[in-house]
Amino acid sequence: MSADTGHVRRRRTALAVAAVVAALAVTATGCGPEDDNAGGDPSASHSAEQDKKKRDLGLPENLPKDLPSSLEDLDKWRNGEWKNWDRDEWLRRAKEFINPVIDDLWDPDRMKDADGNDRKVDEDEIDDGGSGGDTDEGHTDPTPERVPAKQVKLPYTKSSPPVGKVFMDTPQGSMVCSGTVVTDPRHPGKSNLVATAGHCVHAGRSGGWFRNVVFVPRYNPKGLSNAQLAKAARKDVAPDGVWWAKYARTTDHWIRNGSKTGGKGAPQDFAVMKVRPEDRKSGPSLEETVGKAAKVNFNTPRVKAIPGLTAHGYPAAPPFDGTKMLTCAGKPARLTLDPRQPTMYRLGCTMTGGSSGGGWLSPSGRELLSVTSVGPIEGGWLAGPRIGREAKGVFDSLSAK
């Protein structure tokens, strides 16, 4: 290898990354300049600058070897190629979460047409290990009574739960889940983190990461009907803006075991997104914009120690239409789908698909203990993972970004 080869390769990589910045017109979170190398090695400073640009774009730390081709693919995506998303191609390429901002992609009409990304469990999948014993592990309590979902008081304001809708493009089409703004210990009072379900960002064992993933806090605060939403101004549908997932992580268990239907992977069906606003490079964080955030409780408290939980979400499957935020409150019960995994929480609730990923909050509303993962085919209850060590690893990895 000649002495100049490495320099040429670095220069081509830097130019290619710069091309991404220009071609994609990505809105990035504002950060200060890299000044640590002032007066030092120019190439090191240049490399640090390019690393920063890659982070702002949400690109993988190690870019693929076929860099020009990959950048061309991203450029195509930015300019409408997502409309021709081929499932087989997605299965091959969606190993990295790459989510460049596409301005105005999610307009009110497109949002209202997204389908609920729900997962149904057959009763035969439930491990009926009995409801006796003092421990939660391996036990399943009797099926809870149906609890009618209640609407959150309109309009949604900063006093409402910090909940919104998660939109994503999948090989099956545009879909919707729910999500919750959660605190970030590394950025007190200024969190940009959203908790949701793993199946809202990743297909599990049969595929990869979804695309065009966004979070819309306090979606449709006035409770407009679907007919009204089709003609509504964006500010009336997304008053706090549209926040694009810059990074997303879910558990290894979900990636290895998660399925589109049924309960496989559900005991670890948890994900976190780090988001950025679509319409600006700097300014207030998501937590500051929404006005509050819930602290994630990773201690997996026993069911008997929990006085009550309230599940939140935007159910979109009949009899609901995804236009309103609903809740179900009650004392959780135990549900075992996989005796090798932590027992799940279960609540009686009539919410349907679209509520997936919605936060289960403590009576005070200040702590998040779970997110909606699955429900039965005939409806009537919801189940969520007891988020513990593996979920905390997911959370910490995004908090550190």
Secondary structure, DSSP 8 states (H G I E B T S, - for coil): --TTHHHHHHHHHHHHHHHHHHHH-----------TTTTS-HHHHHHHHHHHHHHHHT--SS--SSHHHHHHHHHHHHTTGGGG--HHHHHHHTTS------TT-S-HHHHHT-EE---EE-GGGS----S-SS--TT-----------EE--SS--TTS-SEEEEEEEETTEEEEEEEEEE--TTSTT---EEEE-GGGTB-GGG--B-EEEEEEET-STT---HHHHTT--HHHH-TT--EEEEEEEE-HHHHHH--SSSSTTGGG--EEEEEEESS-SSSS-HHHHHS--BEE--S---GGG---EEEEE---STT--SSS-EEEEE--EEE-S-TTS--EEEEEE---TT-TT-EEE-TTSSEEEEE--BEETT-EEEEE----HHHHHHHHHHHT-
